[in-house]
Amino acid sequence: MPFVELFVPKGSLDQERREMIGGRLVSEVMIAEGAPDTETARSISWLVVNEVDAWFVGGRRLPAGEKPKYVVRVGVPAGSMDDGKRRDIVRRVTRVLADADEDPERFTQAATAWVHINEIPEGNWGARGEIVRVEDIVALVAGG
């Protein structure tokens, strides 16, 4: 199940675009992972939006009013991805961002959005004060 962090310059997302992205981003990652679309699976699939006060590219601060840049970090359990799933996550995340943007064509440029897939090594994911392993997650979502 994913833990997704969206980084965007402060004030660059109005409420409508925030809701468009928030309503789809985790679902699209879950689909790419092959996760079931159940309430239990959704309950452990999170998105956190981080609005950044200062955003610099190439040593230059982005001017106010410039179209936003995005960084999306997707945390998934190690061993749950192959290149096809990684590619699908990147495509789906980029499509969600483009669909919520006034200029979707700009997402064909490398400098608009970066997607980082972080595979969390087995034994390095925890909840309820305990280590959570891939088989624990599978058992939870299969039973829910």
DSSP file (Angstrom, degrees, kcal/mol; ACC not computed):
  #  RESIDUE AA STRUCTURE BP1 BP2  ACC     N-H-->O    O-->H-N    N-H-->O    O-->H-N    TCO  KAPPA ALPHA  PHI   PSI    X-CA   Y-CA   Z-CA
    1    1 A M              0   0    0      0, 0.0     2,-0.1     0, 0.0    44,-0.1   0.000 360.0 360.0 360.0 140.5    0.0    0.0    0.0
    2    2 A P        -     0   0    0      0, 0.0    44,-1.4     0, 0.0     2,-0.5  -0.432 360.0-160.1 -86.1 152.4    1.4    3.4   -0.9
    3    3 A F  E     -aB  46  75A   0     72,-1.8    72,-3.2    42,-0.2     2,-0.4  -0.985  25.9-167.1-119.8 115.5    2.4    6.3    1.2
    4    4 A V  E     -aB  47  74A   0     42,-2.9    44,-2.5    -2,-0.5     2,-0.5  -0.890  12.4-168.1-114.2 132.3    2.4    9.3   -1.2
    5    5 A E  E     -aB  48  73A   0     68,-2.9    68,-2.8    -2,-0.4     2,-0.5  -0.981   5.2-161.9-118.1 127.6    3.9   12.7   -0.6
    6    6 A L  E     -aB  49  72A   0     42,-2.8    44,-3.7    -2,-0.5     2,-0.5  -0.940   4.0-165.1-108.5 124.5    3.2   15.6   -2.9
    7    7 A F  E     +aB  50  71A   0     64,-3.3    64,-1.9    -2,-0.5    44,-0.2  -0.940  19.7 156.8-110.0 130.0    5.5   18.6   -2.8
    8    8 A V  E     -a   51   0A   0     42,-2.2    44,-2.6    -2,-0.5    62,-0.1  -0.989  48.4 -87.7-149.4 148.1    4.3   21.8   -4.5
    9    9 A P  E >   -a   52   0A   0      0, 0.0     3,-2.0     0, 0.0     4,-0.3  -0.321  59.9 -91.1 -59.4 140.3    5.2   25.5   -4.0
   10   10 A K  T 3  S+     0   0    0     42,-2.9    45,-0.1     1,-0.3    41,-0.0  -0.227 108.4  11.2 -55.0 133.5    3.0   27.2   -1.4
   11   11 A G  T 3  S+     0   0    0      2,-0.2    -1,-0.3    -3,-0.1    42,-0.0   0.476  93.7 110.4  80.4   3.1   -0.1   28.7   -2.8
   12   12 A S    <   +     0   0    0     -3,-2.0     2,-0.6     1,-0.1    -2,-0.1   0.640  66.3  64.6 -88.3 -12.6    0.1   27.1   -6.2
   13   13 A L  S    S-     0   0    0     -4,-0.3    -2,-0.2    -5,-0.1    -1,-0.1  -0.939  70.7-153.9-112.3 118.3   -2.8   24.7   -5.7
   14   14 A D     >  -     0   0    0     -2,-0.6     4,-2.5     1,-0.1     5,-0.2  -0.360  38.5 -97.0 -76.8 171.3   -6.3   26.2   -5.3
   15   15 A Q  H  > S+     0   0    0      1,-0.2     4,-2.3     2,-0.2     5,-0.2   0.867 122.5  53.8 -60.7 -38.9   -8.8   24.0   -3.4
   16   16 A E  H  > S+     0   0    0      2,-0.2     4,-2.2     1,-0.2    -1,-0.2   0.931 112.5  42.5 -63.3 -45.9  -10.4   22.6   -6.6
   17   17 A R  H  > S+     0   0    0      2,-0.2     4,-2.5     1,-0.2     5,-0.3   0.883 111.9  55.2 -68.8 -36.9   -7.1   21.4   -8.0
   18   18 A R  H  X S+     0   0    0     -4,-2.5     4,-3.0     1,-0.2    -2,-0.2   0.925 111.0  45.4 -59.2 -44.1   -6.0   20.1   -4.5
   19   19 A E  H  X S+     0   0    0     -4,-2.3     4,-2.4     2,-0.2    -2,-0.2   0.883 110.6  53.5 -68.4 -38.7   -9.2   18.0   -4.4
   20   20 A M  H  X S+     0   0    0     -4,-2.2     4,-0.6     2,-0.2    -2,-0.2   0.934 116.5  38.5 -60.2 -45.8   -8.8   16.8   -8.0
   21   21 A I  H >X S+     0   0    0     -4,-2.5     4,-2.9     1,-0.2     3,-1.1   0.942 117.0  49.8 -70.3 -48.2   -5.3   15.5   -7.2
   22   22 A G  H 3< S+     0   0    0     -4,-3.0     4,-0.4    -5,-0.3    -2,-0.2   0.834 108.0  54.3 -61.3 -34.2   -6.1   14.3   -3.7
   23   23 A G  H 3< S+     0   0    0     -4,-2.4    -1,-0.3    -5,-0.2    -2,-0.2   0.682 123.2  23.3 -74.4 -17.3   -9.1   12.3   -4.9
   24   24 A R  H <X S+     0   0    0     -3,-1.1     4,-2.6    -4,-0.6     5,-0.2   0.703  98.4  81.0-119.1 -28.4   -7.1   10.4   -7.5
   25   25 A L  H  X S+     0   0    0     -4,-2.9     4,-1.8     1,-0.2     5,-0.2   0.905  99.7  38.7 -58.9 -51.3   -3.4   10.2   -6.8
   26   26 A V  H  > S+     0   0    0     -4,-0.4     4,-2.7    -5,-0.2    -1,-0.2   0.898 114.6  55.1 -67.4 -38.9   -3.4    7.4   -4.2
   27   27 A S  H  > S+     0   0    0      1,-0.2     4,-2.3     2,-0.2    -1,-0.2   0.911 107.6  49.7 -59.5 -42.0   -6.1    5.4   -6.2
   28   28 A E  H  X S+     0   0    0     -4,-2.6     4,-2.1     2,-0.2    -1,-0.2   0.884 111.1  48.8 -65.6 -38.3   -4.0    5.5   -9.3
   29   29 A V  H  X S+     0   0    0     -4,-1.8     4,-2.2    -5,-0.2    -2,-0.2   0.912 110.0  52.4 -66.4 -41.5   -0.9    4.3   -7.4
   30   30 A M  H  X>S+     0   0    0     -4,-2.7     5,-2.4     2,-0.2     4,-1.2   0.908 108.5  50.6 -59.9 -42.3   -2.9    1.5   -5.9
   31   31 A I  H ><5S+     0   0    0     -4,-2.3     3,-0.6     1,-0.2    -1,-0.2   0.932 110.5  49.2 -61.1 -45.6   -4.1    0.4   -9.4
   32   32 A A  H 3<5S+     0   0    0     -4,-2.1    -1,-0.2     1,-0.2    -2,-0.2   0.864 110.0  51.8 -63.0 -35.8   -0.5    0.4  -10.6
   33   33 A E  H 3<5S-     0   0    0     -4,-2.2    -1,-0.2    -5,-0.1    -2,-0.2   0.741 113.1-119.6 -69.8 -22.8    0.5   -1.7   -7.6
   34   34 A G  T <<5 +     0   0    0     -4,-1.2    -3,-0.2    -3,-0.6    -2,-0.1   0.667  58.3 157.8  87.0  19.1   -2.2   -4.2   -8.3
   35   35 A A      < -     0   0    0     -5,-2.4    -1,-0.2    -6,-0.2     2,-0.1  -0.437  46.8-104.6 -76.3 150.1   -3.8   -3.5   -4.9
   36   36 A P        -     0   0    0      0, 0.0     2,-1.4     0, 0.0    -1,-0.1  -0.457  25.3-123.6 -71.9 148.1   -7.5   -4.3   -4.3
   37   37 A D        +     0   0    0     -2,-0.1     2,-0.3     4,-0.1     3,-0.0  -0.638  62.8 133.2 -93.1  78.5   -9.8   -1.4   -4.2
   38   38 A T  S  > S-     0   0    0     -2,-1.4     4,-2.6     1,-0.1     5,-0.2  -0.821  70.3-111.1-122.9 163.3  -11.3   -2.0   -0.8
   39   39 A E  H  > S+     0   0    0     -2,-0.3     4,-2.0   105,-0.3     5,-0.1   0.889 119.1  52.0 -60.3 -39.1  -12.0    0.2    2.2
   40   40 A T  H  > S+     0   0    0    104,-0.5     4,-0.7     2,-0.2    -1,-0.2   0.934 110.8  46.4 -64.9 -45.2   -9.2   -1.7    4.1
   41   41 A A  H >4 S+     0   0    0      1,-0.2     3,-0.8   100,-0.2    -2,-0.2   0.914 114.0  48.8 -63.1 -42.1   -6.7   -1.1    1.4
   42   42 A R  H >< S+     0   0    0     -4,-2.6     3,-1.6     1,-0.2    -1,-0.2   0.842 101.9  64.0 -65.3 -32.7   -7.7    2.5    1.1
   43   43 A S  H 3< S+     0   0    0     -4,-2.0    -1,-0.2     1,-0.3    -2,-0.2   0.724 108.6  39.9 -67.8 -19.4   -7.4    3.0    4.8
   44   44 A I  T << S+     0   0    0     -3,-0.8     2,-0.6    -4,-0.7    -1,-0.3   0.175  96.4  90.3-112.6  17.3   -3.7    2.3    4.8
   45   45 A S    <   -     0   0    0     -3,-1.6     2,-0.3    -5,-0.1   -42,-0.2  -0.932  63.0-175.4-115.4 106.2   -3.0    4.2    1.5
   46   46 A W  E     -a    3   0A   0    -44,-1.4   -42,-2.9    -2,-0.6     2,-0.4  -0.701  22.6-162.8-112.3 153.1   -2.1    7.8    2.4
   47   47 A L  E     -a    4   0A   0     -2,-0.3     2,-0.4   -44,-0.2   -42,-0.2  -1.000   7.5-170.2-128.9 132.0   -1.4   11.1    0.6
   48   48 A V  E     -a    5   0A   0    -44,-2.5   -42,-2.8    -2,-0.4     2,-0.6  -0.990  11.7-149.5-121.0 128.3    0.3   14.0    2.3
   49   49 A V  E     -a    6   0A   0     -2,-0.4     2,-0.6   -44,-0.2   -42,-0.2  -0.877  10.9-166.4-100.4 122.3    0.4   17.4    0.6
   50   50 A N  E     -a    7   0A   0    -44,-3.7   -42,-2.2    -2,-0.6     2,-0.7  -0.936   5.7-158.4-110.0 114.1    3.5   19.5    1.5
   51   51 A E  E     -a    8   0A   0     -2,-0.6     2,-0.4   -44,-0.2   -44,-0.1  -0.845  17.1-145.4 -93.4 120.3    3.4   23.1    0.4
   52   52 A V  E     -a    9   0A   0    -44,-2.6   -42,-2.9    -2,-0.7     3,-0.1  -0.709   9.7-152.3 -94.1 130.6    6.9   24.4    0.3
   53   53 A D  S    S+     0   0    0     -2,-0.4     2,-0.4     1,-0.2    -1,-0.1   0.877  85.6  28.3 -67.4 -39.8    7.7   28.0    1.2
   54   54 A A        -     0   0    0      2,-0.0     2,-0.5   -45,-0.0    -1,-0.2  -0.987  66.2-176.2-130.4 127.3   10.8   28.3   -1.0
   55   55 A W        -     0   0    0     -2,-0.4     7,-2.9     7,-0.2     2,-0.4  -0.985   6.7-174.5-126.2 122.4   11.4   26.4   -4.2
   56   56 A F  E     -D   61   0B   0     -2,-0.5     2,-0.4     5,-0.2     5,-0.2  -0.931   9.1-172.6-119.5 139.9   14.6   26.7   -6.1
   57   57 A V  E >  S-D   60   0B   0      3,-2.7     3,-1.5    -2,-0.4    -2,-0.0  -0.988  80.0 -10.0-130.2 122.1   15.6   25.3   -9.5
   58   58 A G  T 3  S-     0   0    0     -2,-0.4     3,-0.1     1,-0.3    -1,-0.1   0.821 130.0 -55.5  61.5  31.5   19.2   25.6  -10.7
   59   59 A G  T 3  S+     0   0    0      1,-0.2     2,-0.5     0, 0.0    -1,-0.3   0.524 116.6 112.0  80.6   5.0   19.9   28.0   -7.8
   60   60 A R  E <   -D   57   0B   0     -3,-1.5    -3,-2.7     3,-0.0     2,-0.2  -0.945  68.2-126.3-116.4 128.9   17.1   30.3   -8.8
   61   61 A R  E     -D   56   0B   0     -2,-0.5    -5,-0.2    -5,-0.2    -7,-0.0  -0.515  32.3-110.5 -70.4 135.2   14.0   30.8   -6.7
   62   62 A L        -     0   0    0     -7,-2.9    -7,-0.2    -2,-0.2    -1,-0.1  -0.500  37.9-119.8 -65.0 127.7   10.8   30.3   -8.6
   63   63 A P    >   -     0   0    0      0, 0.0     3,-2.0     0, 0.0    -1,-0.1  -0.353  33.7 -91.5 -68.5 150.5    9.1   33.6   -9.1
   64   64 A A  T 3  S+     0   0    0      1,-0.3     3,-0.1    -2,-0.0     0, 0.0  -0.348 114.1  25.7 -57.2 137.7    5.6   34.1   -7.6
   65   65 A G  T 3  S+     0   0    0      1,-0.3    -1,-0.3    -3,-0.1     2,-0.1   0.281  86.6 132.5  89.5 -11.5    3.0   33.2  -10.2
   66   66 A E  S <  S-     0   0    0     -3,-2.0    -1,-0.3     1,-0.1     3,-0.1  -0.461  73.4 -89.2 -70.1 146.9    5.2   30.9  -12.2
   67   67 A K        -     0   0    0      1,-0.1    -1,-0.1    -2,-0.1   -55,-0.0  -0.291  57.4-100.4 -56.3 138.2    3.5   27.6  -13.0
   68   68 A P        -     0   0    0      0, 0.0     2,-0.3     0, 0.0    -1,-0.1  -0.195  25.5-143.9 -67.6 152.3    4.1   25.1  -10.2
   69   69 A K        -     0   0    0     -3,-0.1     2,-0.4     2,-0.0    44,-0.2  -0.736  20.0-150.0-100.8 159.0    6.7   22.4  -10.2
   70   70 A Y  E     - c   0 113A   0     42,-2.1    44,-2.1    -2,-0.3     2,-0.4  -0.981  18.1-171.3-134.6 145.0    5.9   19.1   -8.5
   71   71 A V  E     -Bc   7 114A   0    -64,-1.9   -64,-3.3    -2,-0.4     2,-0.5  -0.992  11.8-171.2-128.8 128.7    7.7   16.3   -6.7
   72   72 A V  E     -Bc   6 115A   0     42,-2.7    44,-3.2    -2,-0.4     2,-0.5  -0.980   3.6-165.2-121.9 122.5    5.8   13.2   -5.8
   73   73 A R  E     -Bc   5 116A   0    -68,-2.8   -68,-2.9    -2,-0.5     2,-0.6  -0.932   3.4-165.7-107.9 127.6    7.4   10.6   -3.6
   74   74 A V  E     -Bc   4 117A   0     42,-3.1    44,-3.1    -2,-0.5     2,-0.5  -0.952   3.2-160.7-115.4 115.4    5.7    7.2   -3.5
   75   75 A G  E     +Bc   3 118A   0    -72,-3.2   -72,-1.8    -2,-0.6    44,-0.2  -0.858  20.4 162.2 -98.6 126.0    6.7    4.8   -0.7
   76   76 A V  E     - c   0 119A   0     42,-2.3    44,-3.1    -2,-0.5     2,-0.1  -0.944  46.3 -86.2-136.5 156.5    5.9    1.2   -1.3
   77   77 A P  E >   - c   0 120A   0      0, 0.0     3,-1.6     0, 0.0     4,-0.2  -0.426  53.0-105.4 -63.4 136.0    7.2   -2.1    0.3
   78   78 A A  T 3  S+     0   0    0     42,-3.1    56,-0.1     1,-0.2    42,-0.0  -0.299 105.0  31.5 -59.4 143.9   10.4   -3.3   -1.3
   79   79 A G  T 3  S+     0   0    0      2,-0.1    -1,-0.2    -3,-0.1    40,-0.0   0.332  93.8  93.9  90.4  -7.8    9.9   -6.3   -3.5
   80   80 A S  S <  S+     0   0    0     -3,-1.6     2,-0.3     2,-0.0    -2,-0.1   0.507  76.3  69.6 -93.6  -3.8    6.4   -5.3   -4.6
   81   81 A M        +     0   0    0     -4,-0.2     2,-0.3    -5,-0.1    -2,-0.1  -0.839  49.9 179.7-117.1 149.0    7.5   -3.5   -7.7
   82   82 A D     >  -     0   0    0     -2,-0.3     4,-2.5     1,-0.0     5,-0.2  -0.815  52.2 -90.4-127.9 177.0    8.9   -4.4  -11.1
   83   83 A D  H  > S+     0   0    0     -2,-0.3     4,-2.7     1,-0.2     5,-0.2   0.861 126.0  54.6 -59.5 -35.8    9.8   -2.1  -13.9
   84   84 A G  H  > S+     0   0    0      2,-0.2     4,-2.2     1,-0.2    -1,-0.2   0.920 110.7  44.4 -63.3 -43.9    6.3   -2.3  -15.4
   85   85 A K  H  > S+     0   0    0     -3,-0.2     4,-2.5     2,-0.2    -2,-0.2   0.898 113.6  50.8 -67.6 -40.6    4.7   -1.3  -12.2
   86   86 A R  H  X S+     0   0    0     -4,-2.5     4,-2.4     2,-0.2    -2,-0.2   0.940 111.6  47.6 -60.9 -46.7    7.2    1.5  -11.6
   87   87 A R  H  X S+     0   0    0     -4,-2.7     4,-2.4     1,-0.2    -2,-0.2   0.902 111.5  51.2 -60.8 -41.9    6.6    2.8  -15.1
   88   88 A D  H  X S+     0   0    0     -4,-2.2     4,-2.8     2,-0.2     5,-0.2   0.896 108.8  51.1 -64.0 -41.2    2.8    2.6  -14.6
   89   89 A I  H  X S+     0   0    0     -4,-2.5     4,-3.0     2,-0.2     5,-0.3   0.947 110.8  48.3 -60.5 -48.1    3.1    4.6  -11.3
   90   90 A V  H  X S+     0   0    0     -4,-2.4     4,-2.2     1,-0.2    -2,-0.2   0.924 114.4  46.0 -60.2 -45.0    5.1    7.3  -13.0
   91   91 A R  H  X S+     0   0    0     -4,-2.4     4,-2.3     2,-0.2    -1,-0.2   0.927 115.1  46.2 -63.2 -45.8    2.6    7.6  -15.9
   92   92 A R  H  X S+     0   0    0     -4,-2.8     4,-2.3     2,-0.2    -2,-0.2   0.920 113.2  48.2 -66.6 -44.0   -0.4    7.6  -13.7
   93   93 A V  H  X S+     0   0    0     -4,-3.0     4,-2.1    -5,-0.2    -1,-0.2   0.935 113.1  48.5 -61.1 -46.1    1.0   10.1  -11.2
   94   94 A T  H  X S+     0   0    0     -4,-2.2     4,-2.7    -5,-0.3    -1,-0.2   0.897 110.4  51.8 -61.6 -40.8    2.0   12.4  -14.1
   95   95 A R  H  X S+     0   0    0     -4,-2.3     4,-2.8     2,-0.2    -1,-0.2   0.901 107.7  51.8 -64.4 -41.1   -1.5   12.1  -15.7
   96   96 A V  H  X S+     0   0    0     -4,-2.3     4,-1.1     2,-0.2    -1,-0.2   0.935 112.9  45.3 -60.2 -46.1   -3.2   13.0  -12.4
   97   97 A L  H  < S+     0   0    0     -4,-2.1     3,-0.4     1,-0.2     4,-0.3   0.922 114.4  48.1 -63.9 -44.5   -1.1   16.2  -12.1
   98   98 A A  H >< S+     0   0    0     -4,-2.7     3,-1.4     1,-0.2    -2,-0.2   0.898 107.6  55.3 -64.1 -40.9   -1.6   17.1  -15.8
   99   99 A D  H 3< S+     0   0    0     -4,-2.8    -1,-0.2     1,-0.3    -2,-0.2   0.783 110.0  47.0 -63.2 -26.6   -5.3   16.5  -15.6
  100  100 A A  T 3< S+     0   0    0     -4,-1.1    -1,-0.3    -3,-0.4     2,-0.3   0.438  99.7  90.1 -92.6  -0.5   -5.5   19.0  -12.7
  101  101 A D  S <  S-     0   0    0     -3,-1.4    -3,-0.0    -4,-0.3    -4,-0.0  -0.667  74.6-134.5-102.4 151.9   -3.3   21.6  -14.5
  102  102 A E  S    S+     0   0    0      1,-0.3    -1,-0.1    -2,-0.3    -4,-0.1   0.730 107.2  38.2 -71.5 -22.0   -4.3   24.5  -16.7
  103  103 A D    >   +     0   0    0      1,-0.1     3,-1.6     2,-0.0    -1,-0.3  -0.654  67.0 170.3-129.7  74.8   -1.5   23.5  -19.2
  104  104 A P  G >  S+     0   0    0      0, 0.0     3,-1.6     0, 0.0    -1,-0.1   0.758  70.9  70.0 -61.8 -25.0   -1.3   19.7  -19.3
  105  105 A E  G >  S+     0   0    0      1,-0.3     3,-1.9     2,-0.2     4,-0.1   0.776  83.4  71.6 -63.6 -25.3    1.1   19.7  -22.2
  106  106 A R  G X  S+     0   0    0     -3,-1.6     3,-1.6     1,-0.3    -1,-0.3   0.679  80.1  75.4 -66.8 -14.0    3.8   21.1  -20.0
  107  107 A F  G <  S+     0   0    0     -3,-1.6    -1,-0.3     1,-0.3    -2,-0.2   0.486  79.6  71.3 -77.5  -1.3    4.0   17.7  -18.2
  108  108 A T  G <  S+     0   0    0     -3,-1.9     2,-0.4    -4,-0.1    -1,-0.3   0.526  85.2  85.9 -84.0  -7.0    5.8   16.4  -21.3
  109  109 A Q  S X> S-     0   0    0     -3,-1.6     3,-1.5    -4,-0.1     4,-0.6  -0.778  80.7-135.8 -95.5 137.4    8.8   18.5  -20.1
  110  110 A A  T 34 S+     0   0    0     -2,-0.4     3,-0.2     1,-0.3    -1,-0.1   0.759  98.9  64.0 -63.1 -25.3   11.2   17.0  -17.6
  111  111 A A  T 34 S+     0   0    0      1,-0.2    -1,-0.3    -5,-0.1     3,-0.1   0.347  91.1  66.5 -86.1   8.8   11.3   20.1  -15.5
  112  112 A T  T <4 S+     0   0    0     -3,-1.5   -42,-2.1     1,-0.3     2,-0.4   0.887 108.9   6.2 -95.1 -46.6    7.6   20.1  -14.5
  113  113 A A  E  <  -c   70   0A   0     -4,-0.6     2,-0.4   -44,-0.2    -1,-0.3  -0.999  54.2-162.4-144.8 137.6    7.2   17.0  -12.3
  114  114 A W  E     -c   71   0A   0    -44,-2.1   -42,-2.7    -2,-0.4     2,-0.5  -0.956   8.0-159.9-115.4 138.2    9.5   14.5  -10.8
  115  115 A V  E     -c   72   0A   0     -2,-0.4     2,-0.5   -44,-0.2   -42,-0.2  -0.982   6.6-168.9-118.6 121.8    8.2   11.1   -9.4
  116  116 A H  E     -c   73   0A   0    -44,-3.2   -42,-3.1    -2,-0.5     2,-0.7  -0.947   7.1-157.6-111.2 124.1   10.4    9.3   -7.0
  117  117 A I  E     -c   74   0A   0     -2,-0.5     2,-0.7   -44,-0.2   -42,-0.2  -0.904   9.4-166.5-102.3 115.6    9.5    5.7   -6.1
  118  118 A N  E     -c   75   0A   0    -44,-3.1   -42,-2.3    -2,-0.7     2,-0.8  -0.898   7.1-155.2-105.7 113.5   11.0    4.8   -2.7
  119  119 A E  E     -c   76   0A   0     -2,-0.7   -44,-0.1   -44,-0.2   -41,-0.0  -0.800  14.8-142.0 -91.5 113.3   10.9    1.0   -2.0
  120  120 A I  E     -c   77   0A   0    -44,-3.1   -42,-3.1    -2,-0.8     3,-0.1  -0.624  22.8-117.7 -79.3 119.4   11.0    0.6    1.7
  121  121 A P    >   -     0   0    0      0, 0.0     3,-2.3     0, 0.0    -1,-0.1  -0.203  38.9 -87.1 -59.0 146.9   13.2   -2.4    2.7
  122  122 A E  T 3  S+     0   0    0      1,-0.3    11,-0.1     2,-0.1   -43,-0.0  -0.268 118.1  26.1 -51.9 132.4   11.5   -5.2    4.5
  123  123 A G  T 3  S+     0   0    0      9,-0.5    -1,-0.3     2,-0.1    10,-0.1   0.378 100.8  89.9  91.1  -3.1   11.5   -4.6    8.2
  124  124 A N    <   +     0   0    0     -3,-2.3     2,-0.4     8,-0.1    -2,-0.1   0.131  67.9  81.6-112.0  19.1   11.6   -0.8    7.8
  125  125 A W        +     0   0    0      7,-0.4     7,-3.4    -5,-0.1     2,-0.3  -0.984  60.0 177.4-121.1 134.4    7.9   -0.1    7.7
  126  126 A G  E     +E  131   0C   0     -2,-0.4     2,-0.3     5,-0.3     5,-0.2  -0.975  15.1 164.2-142.1 154.5    6.0    0.1   11.0
  127  127 A A  E >   +E  130   0C   0      3,-2.4     3,-2.3    -2,-0.3    -2,-0.0  -0.965  68.7  23.5-159.7 156.0    2.6    0.7   12.5
  128  128 A R  T 3  S-     0   0    0     -2,-0.3     3,-0.1     1,-0.3    -1,-0.0   0.753 130.8 -62.7  56.2  25.6    0.9    0.2   15.8
  129  129 A G  T 3  S+     0   0    0      1,-0.3     2,-0.3     0, 0.0    -1,-0.3   0.619 118.6  97.2  77.7  12.7    4.3    0.1   17.4
  130  130 A E  E <  S-E  127   0C   0     -3,-2.3    -3,-2.4     0, 0.0     2,-0.3  -0.905  82.0 -98.8-131.6 158.1    5.4   -2.9   15.5
  131  131 A I  E     -E  126   0C   0     -2,-0.3     2,-0.5    -5,-0.2    -5,-0.3  -0.584  36.7-148.4 -71.6 136.7    7.3   -3.8   12.3
  132  132 A V        -     0   0    0     -7,-3.4    -9,-0.5    -2,-0.3    -7,-0.4  -0.946  12.2-162.1-111.6 126.1    4.9   -4.4    9.4
  133  133 A R    >>  -     0   0    0     -2,-0.5     4,-1.9   -11,-0.1     3,-0.7  -0.633  33.9-104.9-104.1 163.4    6.0   -6.9    6.8
  134  134 A V  H 3> S+     0   0    0      1,-0.3     4,-2.7    -2,-0.2     5,-0.2   0.900 121.7  54.0 -54.5 -44.1    4.7   -7.4    3.3
  135  135 A E  H 3> S+     0   0    0      1,-0.2     4,-2.3     2,-0.2    -1,-0.3   0.830 105.4  54.7 -63.8 -29.5    2.8  -10.5    4.3
  136  136 A D  H <> S+     0   0    0     -3,-0.7     4,-2.2     2,-0.2    -1,-0.2   0.909 110.2  45.9 -66.2 -41.7    1.1   -8.5    7.1
  137  137 A I  H  X S+     0   0    0     -4,-1.9     4,-2.6     2,-0.2     5,-0.3   0.930 112.8  49.6 -66.3 -44.9   -0.1   -6.0    4.6
  138  138 A V  H  X S+     0   0    0     -4,-2.7     4,-2.3     1,-0.2     5,-0.2   0.924 112.1  48.3 -60.0 -44.9   -1.3   -8.7    2.1
  139  139 A A  H  X S+     0   0    0     -4,-2.3     4,-1.7    -5,-0.2    -1,-0.2   0.894 111.6  50.9 -63.4 -39.9   -3.2  -10.5    4.9
  140  140 A L  H  X S+     0   0    0     -4,-2.2     4,-1.0     1,-0.2    -2,-0.2   0.955 115.2  39.5 -63.6 -50.8   -4.8   -7.2    6.1
  141  141 A V  H  < S+     0   0    0     -4,-2.6  -100,-0.2     1,-0.2    -1,-0.2   0.814 114.1  54.1 -73.5 -28.1   -6.1   -6.2    2.7
  142  142 A A  H  < S+     0   0    0     -4,-2.3    -1,-0.2    -5,-0.3    -2,-0.2   0.843 113.5  43.1 -71.3 -32.7   -7.1   -9.7    1.7
  143  143 A G  H  <        0   0    0     -4,-1.7    -1,-0.2    -5,-0.2    -2,-0.2   0.632 360.0 360.0 -85.3 -14.4   -9.2  -10.0    4.8
  144  144 A G     <        0   0    0     -4,-1.0  -104,-0.5    -5,-0.1  -105,-0.3   0.440 360.0 360.0 -97.6 360.0  -10.7   -6.5    4.6
